[in-house]
Every structure is written in structure tokens, then in C-alpha cells.
Amino acid sequence: MNTTEKVIFEQFPYWDAAIGSTTATAKDKVLVYVGCGTSYYLAQILAAYANNAGRQAIAVPGAEWLNRPSFFWPDWTKTHVVAISRSGETTETVAAARNSRANGAFVTGLTVEPESSLARNSDQVVASRTHPEEGIVMTVSASLMLLLGMQMIGTVFPSSVTASAENIAKSLDAALPAAMHSRSHVVFLGGGPLYGLASEGALKLMEMSQVMTQAFHPLEYRHGPISLVDEKTAVVMLYSSDQKDAETQLVKEIQDKGAFVIGLGGPGDIEIRVDVDLDVAGVALLPALQILGERAAQARHLDTVAPRHLTKVVTLA
């Protein structure tokens, strides 16, 4: 067991410590979630959940919000920027936070490093202790920042969510066949708040295993991308309770074209039971996607402790 795998399966006590540590924020401003890489996909999940909770919210990549914010939202004074960064040192995110404050926005730094540059350039900091051995690949820190961010918009997590997330991850790990890892094209499908999760799953698998991945809203997949499906394709379907029938039909079509399908919460070549509602599935499914990336890397004899071309913190001169 390498360090990445160890951290994935040891993250759940950190969840328990973070649950209930953050309360909902005021509702008088538009929420702009800003981040880079994994943090941007967490931003997408959070924006979807915030909108569903009656808040106005968007997700913007850190460099875009820094360099061309007017293309996304025009009024700084009615804006609450939530800048997301594990290290709190990501150049674009820290600069975006600093620029947002200078223009009159209220800024929250969402991080696991409360003494970071991001914290010093924020009006408030939301943070939680994370696993000290986490390496380059974001695993437990991603889960924690998502959990904290969801609590900021009023999500109340059931006491069972930690056990559910751990069980989903272990169930998927136990069910993965070697056939999954022989596929060279992996597609992640998720709708609503699960689209950001699908994007994060695709990023995680790609950076850990160097396999080409894509992410789509499920019912968009027929509109062009399905032309790539063949016997080299694997699909991870993140089922939504409100669209399960339509997503099940899509999976059948994909299987008929030769793809191997993992169904998280619904039918597939392997089907993993998901015992949480859509309102917390965004975080509960995250560890399962992390271990999927790790197993794909192991099958290709790649070390996720030192993934190619990646560093733990992206800083620019």
C-alpha cells in the first residue's frame, strides 16, 4: 500500500472532525467559487448545490476570475468570492482573492492551510485539519474542502455520511475487474451537482494513471461524444435519483456499443449501491473516484506519490 492509497482510506476520521465545524453564511451576496484544477471542480459542485439551495452562484477558474472577471459577473459589491486552494499558495487563486478584495468583494479563503497567503488575503477563513501525509494528488483535502463548502451553504450532513462514503469506496475497490484497467478511454458522466464530480473523477484518473479521460453531463453524451465509444471505452456513470430512468437507458445504449460501465447508484457491468441522497452525493462519492484513479495507476505500474509533470503547489513567477 503506497502513501496515496493509505491516505484515501484514512481520510474519514478527518471528515468526522470537520462535520458541524462550519455554519451557513449570509445570503445577501452572489457566491463566486474560484479555484484551479481540482479546486475548480469543487467550485462547480458547490455552485450547483448553492443554486439549488436558493443562492445565486457561479464557478470560475482562478485565472479567469483574476484576468477577466467582468465576463462572469459585473458587480463586485454584491459578490462573495469563495477562493478554494488546498495549499493556500496557488498563484492565480491568491491573486484572484487579493484582487477581489481590492475591488470591494467579500472573500472567504477555503483551504486546509489557515496560515497561508490565501488566508492573509481573505476576509474570513474556513479550514479544517487534514491528513499530514497527503502528497501531490489531492484526496482527503479535496473531500474536506467540499464538505466545508457545502456546510457554508447550509448542508446538514447525516451522521451516517462518513460510513456511507467509506463503504462506497471499499465496495467499488472490491468489485473492480482487470477488464476495467485495460480500457484506454474513460468517460465520467454526472448531472446537476455531479457534473463537477464527474470532471474531478476524470481529472483524478488522468493525472494518476495517464489515461485519456472525458467528463460530460449524461444526456449530452448522445450529442456527438458517443461516436467515440467502442470496446476500448469504460464509462463511470454517477447516477442521479431524479434522472435515473433516463440515465439507465443511456447506459444500455453505451453498453450495446462495447463500453464497460461502472454504475455508481444504478445499473452497469458492475453496480455499486449508493445509500445517500443527491444532496450529499457530491462528497460521498468522491473517495470512490479517488481509489479508482489509484487502482488504474497501479495497473499501469505508475507511482501516484510522484505523478509525471505535477507538483503539490502550482506557483508562477
C-alpha distance (Angstrom), angle and dihedral (degrees) to the residues before:
residue distance angle dihedral
M1 . . .
N2 3.80 . .
T3 3.78 124.8 .
T4 3.81 94.7 -96.7
E5 3.80 92.7 55.1
K6 3.80 90.8 44.0
V7 3.80 92.7 53.2
I8 3.81 93.2 47.1
F9 3.78 92.2 57.0
E10 3.81 94.6 39.2
Q11 3.82 95.7 53.5
F12 3.78 99.5 89.9
P13 3.83 100.2 81.7
Y14 3.82 86.7 56.4
W15 3.81 88.2 56.4
D16 3.78 90.5 53.4
A17 3.79 90.3 52.5
A18 3.82 92.5 49.5
I19 3.81 98.0 46.1
G20 3.79 108.9 101.5
S21 3.80 93.8 11.0
T22 3.82 94.8 107.7
T23 3.78 130.2 51.1
A24 3.79 130.7 -155.1
T25 3.80 118.0 -80.2
A26 3.81 127.8 -131.1
K27 3.80 116.8 -74.7
D28 3.81 100.1 -141.5
K29 3.81 98.2 97.7
V30 3.80 138.2 58.0
L31 3.80 110.3 -105.3
V32 3.79 115.4 -129.2
Y33 3.80 111.5 -171.2
V34 3.80 112.1 -157.8
G35 3.79 129.4 -173.5
C36 3.79 146.6 126.7
G37 3.81 128.3 -117.5
T38 3.80 111.1 -24.0
S39 3.80 89.6 4.1
Y40 3.81 90.2 58.9
Y41 3.81 90.8 53.6
L42 3.79 89.4 49.5
A43 3.81 85.4 52.1
Q44 3.81 89.9 55.5
I45 3.80 91.6 52.0
L46 3.79 92.4 47.1
A47 3.80 93.9 47.7
A48 3.81 91.0 52.7
Y49 3.79 92.4 49.5
A50 3.81 91.7 45.0
N51 3.79 92.7 52.5
N52 3.79 90.9 48.3
A53 3.82 88.5 52.4
G54 3.80 90.8 56.8
R55 3.79 97.8 -96.0
Q56 3.81 124.9 122.7
A57 3.79 108.9 -120.5
I58 3.79 143.6 160.0
A59 3.80 134.7 -177.3
V60 3.81 120.3 -135.6
P61 3.84 131.3 178.3
G62 3.77 110.8 -110.4
A63 3.81 96.8 -115.9
E64 3.81 91.7 47.8
W65 3.80 93.0 52.2
L66 3.80 89.5 46.9
N67 3.80 97.2 47.8
R68 3.82 106.7 29.3
P69 3.81 110.8 13.3
S70 3.82 94.3 151.8
F71 3.81 89.6 70.7
F72 3.80 88.9 64.1
W73 3.82 107.8 32.0
P74 3.82 128.4 -2.1
D75 3.82 106.1 -159.3
W76 3.81 118.1 70.7
T77 3.80 95.0 -179.8
K78 3.80 93.5 63.0
T79 3.78 94.4 45.7
H80 3.79 133.5 105.2
V81 3.79 107.8 -167.0
V82 3.80 115.4 -157.4
A83 3.80 105.2 -162.7
I84 3.81 111.6 -162.0
S85 3.80 122.4 -158.1
R86 3.80 130.2 145.2
S87 3.79 94.5 -150.3
G88 3.78 96.4 29.9
E89 3.80 86.2 -135.2
T90 3.83 102.9 87.8
T91 3.80 103.1 133.3
E92 3.81 99.4 -137.7
T93 3.80 94.7 43.1
V94 3.79 95.3 47.9
A95 3.80 90.8 47.0
A96 3.82 90.6 47.8
A97 3.80 90.4 52.3
R98 3.80 92.0 48.5
N99 3.80 92.3 47.8
S100 3.81 92.2 46.8
R101 3.79 92.4 54.7
A102 3.79 91.4 46.2
N103 3.80 88.8 55.9
G104 3.79 94.7 49.6
A105 3.81 104.0 -95.0
F106 3.79 122.3 135.4
V107 3.81 109.2 -119.1
T108 3.79 130.4 -155.5
G109 3.78 118.2 -169.2
L110 3.81 109.8 -144.5
T111 3.78 106.9 -165.0
V112 3.80 146.5 120.2
E113 3.81 91.6 -122.2
P114 3.84 108.1 72.7
E115 3.81 93.3 179.4
S116 3.81 95.4 53.5
S117 3.80 133.9 116.4
L118 3.80 88.8 -100.4
A119 3.78 90.4 55.8
R120 3.80 91.0 51.2
N121 3.81 90.4 51.9
S122 3.82 96.0 48.2
D123 3.79 133.3 84.7
Q124 3.79 90.3 -137.1
V125 3.80 135.8 6.8
V126 3.79 128.2 -140.6
A127 3.79 111.1 -167.8
S128 3.77 143.7 148.4
R129 3.78 135.7 -162.7
T130 3.81 112.4 -94.6
H131 3.79 137.5 -164.1
P132 3.83 108.1 -70.5
E133 3.81 93.6 -143.9
E134 3.80 98.4 56.1
G135 3.79 108.7 129.2
I136 3.78 135.1 -166.9
V137 3.80 96.4 -47.7
M138 3.81 111.5 76.9
T139 3.80 110.2 -126.7
V140 3.81 120.0 132.6
S141 3.82 92.7 21.9
A142 3.81 90.3 55.7
S143 3.79 91.2 50.5
L144 3.79 92.0 48.3
M145 3.80 96.4 47.9
L146 3.80 90.2 48.9
L147 3.79 91.4 49.0
L148 3.81 92.1 48.6
G149 3.79 91.8 46.4
M150 3.78 92.1 51.0
Q151 3.81 90.1 52.0
M152 3.80 88.3 53.2
I153 3.81 89.2 63.9
G154 3.79 93.0 46.4
T155 3.80 104.4 -91.6
V156 3.79 110.9 156.9
F157 3.77 110.1 -156.7
P158 3.80 118.5 -144.4
S159 3.79 114.3 -122.8
S160 3.81 88.5 -114.7
V161 3.81 96.8 60.1
T162 3.80 95.1 92.6
A163 3.79 93.4 51.4
S164 3.80 90.6 45.0
A165 3.81 92.6 52.5
E166 3.78 92.0 48.3
N167 3.80 92.0 48.0
I168 3.82 93.1 49.2
A169 3.81 90.9 51.0
K170 3.79 93.5 47.6
S171 3.81 92.7 44.9
L172 3.79 92.0 52.6
D173 3.80 91.4 45.5
A174 3.80 91.6 52.5
A175 3.82 93.6 46.7
L176 3.82 99.8 47.7
P177 3.81 110.8 117.0
A178 3.79 125.4 -154.8
A179 3.82 87.7 -113.6
M180 3.79 89.3 71.2
H181 3.78 92.6 60.7
S182 3.80 93.9 50.1
R183 3.81 90.7 66.7
S184 3.79 114.8 100.1
H185 3.81 98.5 -165.8
V186 3.80 118.4 55.5
V187 3.80 124.1 -174.5
F188 3.81 125.8 -166.4
L189 3.80 117.8 -157.0
G190 3.79 124.6 -168.2
G191 3.79 135.4 146.9
G192 3.80 134.7 -151.4
P193 3.81 109.2 -2.0
L194 3.80 88.8 -6.6
Y195 3.80 93.0 67.9
G196 3.81 90.3 75.8
L197 3.79 87.7 47.1
A198 3.81 90.6 51.5
S199 3.81 88.7 51.5
E200 3.80 90.9 50.2
G201 3.82 90.9 47.6
A202 3.79 89.9 52.0
L203 3.80 91.7 48.7
K204 3.79 92.6 47.0
L205 3.80 94.3 51.2
M206 3.81 92.6 44.3
E207 3.80 97.2 49.1
M208 3.82 93.5 42.7
S209 3.83 100.6 42.3
Q210 3.85 104.0 19.3
V211 3.82 90.1 -126.5
M212 3.80 118.3 143.4
T213 3.79 110.4 -106.7
Q214 3.79 138.8 179.0
A215 3.81 135.3 -169.3
F216 3.80 127.6 -151.0
H217 3.76 142.9 164.8
P218 3.84 101.7 -99.8
L219 3.79 100.0 -120.3
E220 3.80 91.3 45.6
Y221 3.79 90.2 60.4
R222 3.80 94.8 82.7
H223 3.80 90.1 57.3
G224 3.79 98.1 83.3
P225 3.83 110.1 -48.5
I226 3.81 93.0 77.5
S227 3.82 87.1 72.7
L228 3.83 88.3 78.4
V229 3.81 95.5 58.1
D230 3.80 116.6 115.9
E231 3.79 139.9 128.5
K232 3.83 90.0 -61.8
T233 3.82 92.1 60.9
A234 3.79 128.5 98.9
V235 3.79 121.4 -173.2
V236 3.79 128.3 -159.9
M237 3.80 108.5 -157.8
L238 3.80 115.3 -161.4
Y239 3.78 99.1 -161.1
S240 3.80 120.9 -144.2
S241 3.79 118.0 -149.6
D242 3.80 91.6 -137.1
Q243 3.83 95.2 51.9
K244 3.79 102.1 29.7
D245 3.82 97.5 121.6
A246 3.80 93.1 52.0
E247 3.80 91.8 44.2
T248 3.81 91.2 49.1
Q249 3.81 90.2 54.8
L250 3.80 90.3 50.2
V251 3.80 91.2 51.1
K252 3.80 90.8 53.4
E253 3.81 90.3 53.0
I254 3.81 90.9 48.8
Q255 3.80 92.4 49.0
D256 3.81 90.3 49.9
K257 3.80 87.7 58.4
G258 3.81 93.1 55.3
A259 3.81 105.2 -93.0
F260 3.80 124.5 139.2
V261 3.80 109.3 -131.4
I262 3.79 131.7 -154.5
G263 3.78 108.5 -161.1
L264 3.79 113.9 -156.7
G265 3.79 101.8 -166.7
G266 3.80 97.5 -3.1
P267 3.82 147.7 34.0
G268 3.79 124.1 -32.2
D269 3.78 140.8 122.9
I270 3.76 82.1 -72.7
E271 3.81 119.3 21.5
I272 3.79 121.7 -158.0
R273 3.77 117.7 -162.2
V274 3.81 113.9 -124.5
D275 3.80 112.7 -162.3
V276 3.80 99.1 -175.5
D277 3.80 131.2 88.5
L278 3.80 123.1 -109.9
D279 3.82 90.5 -104.8
V280 3.83 91.2 70.9
A281 3.83 100.9 21.5
G282 3.80 91.1 96.3
V283 3.78 91.1 72.3
A284 3.82 99.8 26.8
L285 3.82 93.0 60.5
L286 3.79 95.9 46.0
P287 3.84 98.8 87.5
A288 3.82 90.7 51.5
L289 3.80 90.0 57.8
Q290 3.79 90.2 47.2
I291 3.80 93.1 55.0
L292 3.81 90.2 45.1
G293 3.80 88.9 59.3
E294 3.78 91.8 47.3
R295 3.81 93.5 51.1
A296 3.80 91.7 47.5
A297 3.81 88.9 52.9
Q298 3.79 92.5 48.3
A299 3.81 90.6 51.0
R300 3.81 87.6 57.1
H301 3.82 93.6 43.6
L302 3.80 92.8 -115.1
D303 3.79 124.0 148.5
T304 3.82 112.1 -130.8
V305 3.78 91.0 -169.6
A306 3.83 86.4 73.9
P307 3.83 108.2 21.7
R308 3.79 116.7 -171.5
H309 3.83 117.6 -84.9
L310 3.83 93.7 -6.9
T311 3.79 132.7 119.4
K312 3.79 130.4 -169.8
V313 3.81 93.0 -118.1
V314 3.81 125.7 30.9
T315 3.79 109.0 -146.0
L316 3.78 124.8 168.8
A317 3.78 127.0 -151.7
